[in-house]
Amino acid sequence: MASLRKTNRILRTLNECSHTLIRAKDEFELMQDICRIVVELGGYRLAWIGSAEDNQEQRVRPVVHRGYEKDYLKLFNMTWTNTQRRREPTGSAIRNSAPSVFQNILTNPNYEVWRKEALKRGYASAAALPLKKKDKPFGALSICAAEPNAFGKDELQLLEELAGVIRTALENETKTPAQEH
């Protein structure tokens, strides 16, 4: 029964995000709304979208977020490089163009750098879904959940569909306010 409720919650989240795609005036508004919906309707602790900077440092710059963040995204110099210190879900999703899921932050050795701060904020598992624009890495939608093992196969499949909604919007030529300057 709990599994069915969870699936229904994610389906409602996906449905609302699809409607947001139609109503959004620009990419920035769309990304803000999607993060809001993922947290408020999806029930996750944090949702954020990071942009993959295509330069030597390959930084991941947080663009929007919603949920309990408390400066978490400012604490770390996130990149999508492939170094031992940089194998967290967001960078991995961007680098590999594939979802990256850490089902248990407490025990995953790749989350060691971020673990203490993540646990302070109540994050127990994390997932990141790659976003592309014109077949090039744009960034990732990253989600943190309060419980371990939050991202089962069915849920992850629905979240991948959500990332597809964002990718569809990014294929349009609409500019975000940050890109216009």
N, C-alpha and C positions, 0 to 999 in steps of 0.2 A: 504493500500500500504506500509506503514512504517513497519507494522508487517511482511509482506512478505519479505521485504528487510532484516529485522533483522533475520528472519528464514534462508534465503539464506546465510547471512553472517556466521551464526553459522554452517550451513551445510558445507560451504567451510572450516571453521576452523576445524571441525571434520574430514573432508576428508584429509586436510593437516597434521593433527596430526597422522592420521592412516598411511599415507605415511612415516612420521617421524619414526614411530615404526619400519618400515622395514629398514630404513637407519641408525638408531642410532647405535653407536659402543658400548655404555654402558648405564646404567640407568641414570647416571648423565647427559650425553649429551642429552638423551631423555627428561629428566625433564627440562633442560634448553631450549631446542627447543620448547617444548609444552608451556612453559610460554611465550616465545617470540611470538609464533603463536597466543596464546590467546589474547595477547595485540595488536600485530600489525595487525592481520587479523580479530580477533574477536571484536576489538574496545573497549576493557575494559581498565580501568585506571591502574590496578595492577593485576598481577597473581603471586602466589607464592606457593611453595610446602614445607610443613613442615613435619618433621619426629617426630613421637610420641616416646619419650623416655620411655621405659618400666622400670621405677624405682620408688622410693618412691615419688619424686617430680612430675613425669609425665609431664615433660616439652615438649613443642613443639619447636623443633629446626628448624629454617628456613634453608632449604637446597639450594634452588634456588629461584630467583624472577626476574620479568621483569616488567617494567613500572615505573610509578612515585611512588617511595617508600620513598625517602629522610629520611632514618634512622627510618622509622615507625616501622619496625620489631625489631629493637634494643631497642626501648623505653619500651617495655612491657615484663614482664616475663610470657610468655604465657604457659599455662598448659592445660591438658585435664581432670583435676580434676573437680568434680561437686561441686563447691562452688559458692556462690552468686556473688563473684567478677570475676568468671571465666566462665561466660556463654556466651562467644562470639562464632561466627559461627565455627571457626576452631576446638576449643576444643570440642564443642558440636557434630560436625560431627564425630570426632574420637571416642569420648566416646559412642555415640549412634549408630555408624555404619550406619548413615543415613544422607542425605543432610541436611544442616542447612542454612536457608536463612533469612537475615534481610533486608526486603524490604525498610526500611527507617531508616537509622542510626540516623537521627535527632530526631526521636520520640521513638525509641526502647529503653526501660529502661535497657535492658541487655547490651547495647553498651555504657553505660554512661562513664565507665573508659577510653574508647578509643575515644569517640566522638570528643573531641576538636582537637586532632591530626589528626583524620580521615578527619574532615571537612577542616582543613588547607590544606590537600593534594587533596581535591576535591572528596573524596569518599562519595557517597550518599546511596549506598546499597552494601551488601556483601553476598556472597554465599560460602559455603565450602562443598566439596564432599569428603567423606571418601575414603581412599586408604588402601587396605589390601595386605598383602604378606603372602602366605601360611595360609590363614584364620585368621591371627592375625593383629591387627591394625598396619599399617605402618606409616600413617600420613594422610594428607589431601591436596587437591588442593583447594586453596582459591582464590577467584576472587572479586575484588572491581570494582564497576561501578560508573560512574560520575552522573548518574541520579537515582532518587528513583524509586522503583518498576521495576527495570531492569530485574528481573528474573521471567518471566512468566512461566506458566506450560510447554509450548512447549519448550521454551529455556532451562529450567531446565532439561527437559528430554534429550535434546541433550547434555547438559553439563555432565549429568550422563553417557551418552555413552562415552564421552571423558574420564571421570574418569575410565571407563571400559578399554579403550585403555591403560591407564597407569597401571592399575591392571594387565592386560595381560603381559605387559613388566616386571613387578615386579615378576611375577611368574617364569620367567626365572632366571637362577642362575648367570646372569651377575652381577658383582660387580661394585659399583660406585668407583671413585677414593678415596673418603673419607673412604670407607669400606676397601680398600686394605691396609691402613696404620695401 
